[in-house]
Amino acid sequence: MSSDNEEYGFDTLAVRAGLARTAEGEHSEPIFPTSSYVFASAAEAAARFSGEIPGNIYSRFTNPTVRTFEQRLAALEGGERCVATSSGMSAILATCMGLLKQGEHIVSSRSIFGSTVMLFNQFLAKFGVETTYVDIDDLSAWEKAIKPETRILFVETPSNPLTELADIRALADLAHQHDCLLVVDNCFCTPALQKPLELGADVVIHSATKYLDGQGRCVGGAVVGTEAIVGTDVYGFLRTAGPTMSPFNAWVFLKGLETLNLRMQAHSASAFELAHWLEGQSGISRVIYPGLESHPQHELAKCQMSGFGGIVAFELKGGQQAAWKLIDSTRMLSITANLGDTKTTITHPATTTHGRLTPEAREEAGISDGLIRIAVGLEEIKDIQSDLARGI
Ligand SMILES: *Cc1c(COP(=O)(O)O)cnc(C)c1O
């Protein structure tokens, strides 16, 4: 059905895109746990290896289950091509290795996933690729940081845990004025809520580990974009270096995509309700959620996102002591730094995800000691509220 993709709506693509039934007539997508493939003749083997005819060669870079996942996610993001990877981090690594060379430069928003900062600062820097960090919403700072060597603008929007937004269209225009590519980590929204490619971004990154699976089962990632960038440069790195997604994980993510929109709508609805409820509780100085009128970028959120997502942050007046007391008073919520699961998680960023920053850097990033992050799951909202009410 891939040739008809343009005719179908999002929910149809989520269930059917990429489906290629075998001669067995199976209804659900099969898993192909095979490392290699056999050829009908020596001539066919030669033609496949040379790329003269398409087809499976070796599962480091060609596997039917992985391909079905790639085609389905590409259809949902509205991209020409998707490359699946073994993790979200290897999706970012494959993008950088495919697109950058020594001496080139990245401009990135400051509030990105911690391991991404480590990848840029400790590993890419070793090979002569430098990164400059800017505030996500300060367009003039992005522009000032661009140098002749800059090749990539990198952003995660909304940011974690403060849900600050970047104006994707404005950043894409800026990138293109300077012959750069805009890379958006779309982990928090997924294509169900935000489509960066439609807003002008060149590459979309996913940690499939989060909402694409949505049920906390597997680690995986993906890169989506044009045939020239993703199908050539990124795929070229993946097929050689091999941070490949396994067929089993691809199948799990494929099944996750089928319910993606339903889940994202439910996460967003519950998070919206929770954010409003938190605003009415005493002991809380600030609730941060893009769906609240009090969010400084609420108008931008309404334009570029079709839902506000599942992440809510709030600040307790009593600092770290109050935050830890609240976390330890819960009986149902999972105390973990993960997100994008059916199970609601509660995190104290200052002592976990952002614990390695200096107190000054934490303050600059807006991570106060009283800050709590909730990744709202799919339990009954009243049960999430009563669990939190124990400690507020
Ligand atoms: C988790 C995460 C990653 C890394 O993904 P892994 O699958 O854990 O490698 C990258 N970006 C964001 C925004 C994430 O939340």
The ligand as an ORCA input file, in Angstrom:
! r2SCAN-3c Opt
* xyz 0 1
  C      15.630      8.776     25.576
  C      15.934      9.883     24.658
  C      16.974      9.773     23.720
  C      17.876      8.575     23.631
  O      17.187      7.423     23.258
  P      17.641      5.933     23.668
  O      16.626      5.098     22.971
  O      17.593      5.864     25.157
  O      19.005      5.748     23.143
  C      17.182     10.825     22.854
  N      16.417     11.940     22.912
  C      15.422     12.074     23.806
  C      14.621     13.326     23.825
  C      15.149     11.062     24.718
  O      14.173     11.210     25.621
*
